[in-house]
Each structure stands twice: as C-alpha cells, then as structure tokens.
C-alpha cells in the first residue's frame, strides 16, 4: 500500500483506522496490496502511519 496511490476517500478511511487489524481489513476491502514489510508491521501491532510509511 502506497499512500500516494490511494484515493482521497481511501485516505480518509485509513486515517480512521484505530488498530493494525483495521488497516488490514481496509486493504482487503479496497483490494489494495500490502507489502511483506507492511504485513510484518501489522503483525507487530504498529500504527497505520508506521505501516504505510515503513521504510520511508
């Protein structure tokens, strides 16, 4: 998932995510692919900011 590739509506939904699981559910619902690193971040309980900006 790359924040620049998301629509404004998807970005708003993303910022509403309270848990890493919410980010995973949103990605699945929106058909957005997550990188292996982002999936590891979700498993580690990181915030959506840490998940999306991993490695930046």
WOJONOR-V506786 format. One record per pair of residues at least 24 apart in sequence whose C-alpha atoms are under 6 Angstrom apart, sorted by the first residue. I is the first residue (numbers start at 1). J is the second residue. Records with the same first field share a line. If there is no record, write none. Layout:
# WOJONOR-V506786
I = J ; J
This chain:
# WOJONOR-V506786
1 = 33 ; 34
20 = 45
